[in-house]
Amino acid sequence: MTHIKLIVGLGNPELRYKDTRHNAGFWFIDELVRHYPLEFKFDSRFKGESGTSHINALHVRFLRPRTYMNESGRSVVLMMRYFDIQPGSVLVVHDDLDLDSGIVRLKKGGGHGGHNGLRDLIREIGSNEFFRLRLGIGHPGNSDEVTNYVLHRPRVEERLLILRAITQSVELIELIISGDHATAMNKLHSIDN
């Protein structure tokens, strides 16, 4: 069973994007910091904020790319190459329009689903065989409104649902990191949001 060696939270770096739906991956990292001894610092080698921690006796690296969402892959691939981390040992946490707010799903592989951060990751890594923690943010209902939707703050009730899903995911992070993905998936997918 392969354990997760790198957890990447996707988002946009500027303060004006901090509370937007597209930064749900960063929100996940923020929640992890509240539960585990984890300090982030900017590392120019990886074009992002990185940190390490021991979770469930396993050494795990963390990355918050400081590139914009559309260029997330460059930051991630730099760290993967430097530490010789294979795609199957990477967990990417990101917002997902195809899931309602408060729904969270764990999966390995698949396409980018129109998500520009995932599109760039797959292109840069040369593989789609990484794990994804998909945090539902809902859909505006019209594809022409997607860009505006993801770059704005969710309504209060939506944000609470997303944050609850993040908390539930963090509670299962030890299972995910240790490689017990089937149990983690069953627990995540059975949560009644």
C-alpha positions in Angstrom: 0.0 0.0 0.0 1.6 3.3 -1.1 1.3 6.1 1.3 0.7 9.8 0.4 4.0 11.7 0.4 2.8 15.1 -0.9 -0.4 16.9 -0.2 -1.1 19.9 -2.5 -3.8 22.5 -1.9 -4.8 24.4 -5.0 -5.8 28.1 -4.9 -4.8 31.6 -6.0 -2.1 33.4 -4.0 -3.4 37.0 -3.7 -5.3 38.2 -0.6 -8.2 39.2 -2.8 -8.8 35.5 -3.6 -8.4 34.2 -0.1 -12.1 33.6 0.6 -13.2 32.7 -3.0 -14.5 29.2 -3.9 -11.5 28.5 -6.1 -9.3 28.6 -2.9 -11.0 25.6 -1.2 -7.8 23.7 -1.5 -6.0 26.4 0.5 -8.8 26.3 3.1 -8.1 22.5 3.5 -4.4 23.2 4.2 -5.4 25.9 6.7 -7.5 23.3 8.5 -4.7 20.8 8.5 -2.4 23.4 10.2 -5.0 23.6 13.0 -4.7 19.9 13.7 -1.0 19.0 13.0 2.4 20.6 13.7 2.9 22.2 10.4 4.7 25.4 9.5 4.7 26.9 6.0 7.4 29.0 4.5 7.9 30.3 1.0 10.5 28.2 -0.9 11.6 29.7 -4.2 12.8 26.2 -5.4 9.1 25.2 -5.6 7.5 28.5 -6.4 5.2 28.0 -3.4 4.8 27.7 0.4 6.0 24.3 1.6 6.1 22.4 4.9 6.6 19.0 6.4 5.0 17.0 9.2 4.7 13.5 10.6 1.2 12.2 10.5 0.5 8.8 11.7 4.3 8.2 11.9 4.6 9.0 8.1 6.6 11.8 6.8 4.5 14.0 4.6 5.3 17.2 2.5 2.8 19.9 1.9 2.6 22.5 -0.8 0.6 25.6 -1.5 1.6 26.8 -5.0 2.2 30.6 -5.1 1.7 30.5 -8.9 -1.8 31.2 -10.1 -4.3 28.3 -10.4 -3.7 28.0 -14.2 0.1 27.4 -13.5 -0.1 25.2 -10.5 1.5 22.3 -12.2 4.9 24.0 -12.5 5.1 24.4 -8.7 4.0 20.8 -8.0 6.3 19.2 -10.6 9.3 21.0 -9.2 8.7 19.5 -5.7 7.9 16.1 -7.1 11.2 16.0 -9.1 13.3 17.4 -6.3 12.1 14.8 -3.8 11.5 12.0 -6.3 7.8 11.7 -5.5 5.7 9.6 -7.9 2.2 10.7 -9.0 0.6 7.9 -7.1 1.9 9.3 -3.9 0.4 12.8 -4.4 -2.9 14.0 -3.1 -4.2 17.2 -4.8 -7.0 19.0 -2.9 -9.2 21.3 -5.1 -12.6 22.8 -5.6 -15.1 21.0 -7.8 -18.0 22.5 -9.6 -19.6 19.1 -10.3 -20.3 18.5 -6.6 -22.7 20.4 -4.5 -21.3 22.5 -1.7 -20.5 20.3 1.3 -19.9 17.1 -0.8 -16.4 15.7 -0.8 -15.0 12.8 -2.9 -11.7 11.0 -3.0 -10.5 9.4 -6.2 -7.4 8.5 -8.2 -6.8 9.4 -11.8 -9.3 10.8 -14.3 -9.5 13.9 -16.4 -9.4 17.6 -15.4 -13.1 18.2 -15.7 -12.5 21.7 -17.0 -10.5 22.6 -13.9 -7.6 24.7 -15.0 -5.4 23.8 -12.1 -5.8 20.1 -12.8 -5.4 20.6 -16.5 -2.0 22.3 -15.9 -1.0 19.6 -13.3 -1.7 16.7 -15.7 0.2 18.5 -18.5 3.2 19.3 -16.3 3.4 16.0 -14.5 2.7 14.0 -17.6 0.3 11.8 -15.7 -3.2 11.9 -14.2 -2.5 9.1 -11.8 -2.5 11.2 -8.6 -5.2 11.2 -5.9 -7.7 14.0 -5.8 -9.7 15.2 -2.9 -12.6 17.0 -4.6 -14.3 19.6 -2.5 -17.8 20.5 -3.8 -18.5 24.2 -4.4 -21.7 23.8 -6.5 -22.3 25.2 -10.0 -23.7 28.5 -11.0 -26.0 26.8 -13.5 -24.6 28.5 -16.6 -21.2 27.6 -18.0 -20.7 31.3 -19.0 -20.8 32.3 -15.3 -18.2 29.7 -14.1 -15.1 32.0 -14.0 -17.0 34.7 -12.1 -18.5 32.1 -9.8 -15.3 30.4 -8.7 -13.5 33.8 -8.2 -16.1 35.1 -5.8 -17.0 34.2 -2.2 -19.6 31.6 -1.5 -22.8 32.6 0.4 -22.5 32.1 4.1 -24.5 28.9 4.1 -22.4 27.5 1.3 -19.2 28.4 3.0 -20.3 26.6 6.1 -21.1 23.4 4.1 -17.7 23.5 2.4 -15.9 24.1 5.7 -17.7 21.2 7.3 -16.7 18.9 4.4 -13.1 20.1 4.9 -13.2 19.3 8.6 -14.6 15.8 7.9 -11.9 15.2 5.3 -9.1 16.3 7.7 -10.5 13.9 10.3 -9.8 11.1 7.8 -6.4 12.3 6.6 -4.5 9.6 8.5 -6.4 6.9 6.6 -5.8 8.7 3.3 -2.1 9.3 4.0 -1.5 5.7 5.2 -2.9 4.4 1.9 -6.2 3.0 3.2 -8.0 4.8 0.4 -10.9 2.4 0.2 -11.9 2.9 3.8 -11.4 6.7 3.5 -13.6 6.8 0.4 -16.3 4.7 2.0 -16.4 7.0 5.0 -16.3 10.2 2.9 -18.9 9.1 0.4 -21.3 7.9 3.1 -21.3 11.3 4.9 -24.8 12.7 4.6 -24.3 16.3 3.6 
